[in-house]
Amino acid sequence: MKIQIKKLKENAIIPTRGSDRAAGYDLYACLENEVTIGAGETVKIGTGLSIAVPEGYFGAIFARSGLAAKEGLRPANCVGVADSDYRGEYIVALHNDSAISRVVTPGERIAQLVVMPYLSVEFEEVDSLDETERGAGGFGSTGK
């Protein structure tokens, strides 16, 4: 599948994969200078890119496991959803879960993009739903 991508800034970096079988494509910080994210703070970091995800798909923006585990930085909304009709800049709101300030440098890998299909559905309001063995049990009702 070919996906059109537009550099909005000259120093933007086209997403790359860490290996041939990686599902995620690394997104890079498009910054003029480094940015400090204080403990418990969230800062929006642009990628300098606009991406035309095909109809029937969306761009899911996930944390990079190394950045989250080693630096405590992850997308503030946990998983970002970029719809196929969105044409603005891909921006990652990075949240610092650590107890100390963290620095994001220009060109640093800040998140990963996975292009995923979705089902378009219609909701039908009803008076009751079919019964199941589980019923309304949630939050650990089937075990730990």
C-alpha positions as CSV (number, residue, x, y, z in Angstrom):
1,M,0.0,0.0,0.0
2,K,1.3,3.4,-0.9
3,I,0.4,6.3,1.4
4,Q,0.9,9.9,0.3
5,I,2.9,12.1,2.8
6,K,3.7,15.8,2.7
7,K,6.5,17.5,4.5
8,L,5.1,20.7,6.1
9,K,8.6,21.7,7.3
10,E,11.9,21.2,5.6
11,N,13.5,19.4,8.6
12,A,10.6,16.8,8.9
13,I,11.7,13.2,8.7
14,I,9.6,10.6,6.8
15,P,8.5,7.7,9.1
16,T,10.8,4.7,9.2
17,R,10.6,1.1,10.5
18,G,13.1,-0.4,12.9
19,S,13.0,-3.8,11.0
20,D,11.3,-5.3,8.0
21,R,8.5,-6.9,10.0
22,A,7.9,-4.0,12.4
23,A,4.2,-2.9,12.4
24,G,4.9,0.6,13.5
25,Y,6.7,3.4,11.7
26,D,8.7,5.7,13.9
27,L,7.5,9.3,14.0
28,Y,10.2,11.9,14.6
29,A,10.2,15.2,16.5
30,C,10.3,18.1,14.1
31,L,11.9,20.8,16.3
32,E,14.2,23.7,15.8
33,N,15.5,23.3,19.4
34,E,15.3,20.7,22.1
35,V,12.2,20.8,24.3
36,T,12.1,20.0,28.1
37,I,9.0,18.2,29.4
38,G,8.8,18.6,33.2
39,A,7.7,15.8,35.5
40,G,4.0,15.2,35.1
41,E,3.7,17.7,32.1
42,T,2.4,17.3,28.6
43,V,3.9,19.0,25.6
44,K,2.7,18.9,22.0
45,I,5.5,17.9,19.6
46,G,5.0,18.3,15.9
47,T,6.3,15.8,13.3
48,G,6.2,18.4,10.4
49,L,4.2,15.9,8.4
50,S,0.7,15.6,6.9
51,I,-0.4,12.0,5.9
52,A,-3.2,10.9,3.6
53,V,-4.2,7.6,5.2
54,P,-6.5,5.8,2.7
55,E,-10.3,5.5,3.3
56,G,-11.2,2.5,5.4
57,Y,-8.0,2.9,7.5
58,F,-6.7,5.2,10.3
59,G,-3.4,6.1,11.7
60,A,-3.0,4.8,15.2
61,I,-0.3,6.6,17.1
62,F,1.3,4.5,19.9
63,A,4.1,4.9,22.4
64,R,7.6,3.7,21.5
65,S,8.3,1.1,24.1
66,G,11.9,2.1,24.7
67,L,11.0,5.8,25.2
68,A,8.1,4.9,27.5
69,A,10.1,2.4,29.6
70,K,13.4,4.2,29.7
71,E,12.4,7.8,29.7
72,G,8.8,7.8,31.0
73,L,7.5,9.6,27.8
74,R,4.3,8.4,26.1
75,P,1.5,9.9,24.1
76,A,-0.8,11.7,26.6
77,N,-3.9,10.2,25.1
78,C,-2.3,6.7,25.2
79,V,-3.3,5.9,21.6
80,G,-3.9,8.7,19.1
81,V,-6.4,8.3,16.2
82,A,-5.7,10.1,13.0
83,D,-8.7,9.7,10.7
84,S,-8.4,9.1,7.0
85,D,-9.8,12.6,6.2
86,Y,-7.4,14.5,8.5
87,R,-4.9,16.5,6.6
88,G,-3.3,18.6,9.3
89,E,0.1,18.1,10.9
90,Y,0.6,14.9,12.9
91,I,1.3,16.2,16.4
92,V,2.1,13.9,19.4
93,A,1.2,15.2,22.9
94,L,4.0,13.7,24.9
95,H,3.4,13.2,28.6
96,N,6.2,12.7,31.1
97,D,5.2,10.0,33.6
98,S,8.6,10.2,35.3
99,A,9.6,12.2,38.4
100,I,12.2,14.3,36.6
101,S,12.3,16.5,33.6
102,R,13.0,14.9,30.2
103,V,14.5,16.4,27.1
104,V,13.2,15.8,23.5
105,T,15.8,16.6,20.8
106,P,15.2,17.5,17.2
107,G,14.9,14.4,15.0
108,E,14.3,12.1,18.0
109,R,11.8,9.2,17.6
110,I,8.8,10.1,19.7
111,A,6.0,7.7,18.8
112,Q,5.1,5.1,16.3
113,L,2.4,5.1,13.6
114,V,0.5,1.9,12.7
115,V,-1.9,2.1,9.8
116,M,-5.0,0.0,10.7
117,P,-8.3,-0.9,9.1
118,Y,-11.6,-0.1,10.8
119,L,-15.2,-1.1,10.4
120,S,-17.8,1.5,9.7
121,V,-20.9,0.7,11.7
122,E,-24.4,2.1,12.3
123,F,-25.8,2.1,15.8
124,E,-29.4,0.9,16.3
125,E,-31.0,1.9,19.6
126,V,-33.0,-1.0,21.1
127,D,-34.9,-1.5,24.4
128,S,-32.9,-4.6,25.4
129,L,-29.9,-6.6,24.4
130,D,-29.5,-10.4,24.1
131,E,-28.5,-12.2,27.3
132,T,-25.0,-13.6,27.8
133,E,-23.4,-15.8,30.5
134,R,-21.2,-12.8,31.5
135,G,-24.0,-10.3,31.5
136,A,-23.0,-6.9,32.9
137,G,-20.0,-8.2,34.8
138,G,-16.9,-6.1,34.2
139,F,-13.6,-4.9,35.7
140,G,-12.2,-8.3,36.8
141,S,-15.5,-10.2,36.9
142,T,-14.0,-13.0,34.9
143,G,-10.8,-13.3,37.1
144,K,-7.8,-11.1,37.8
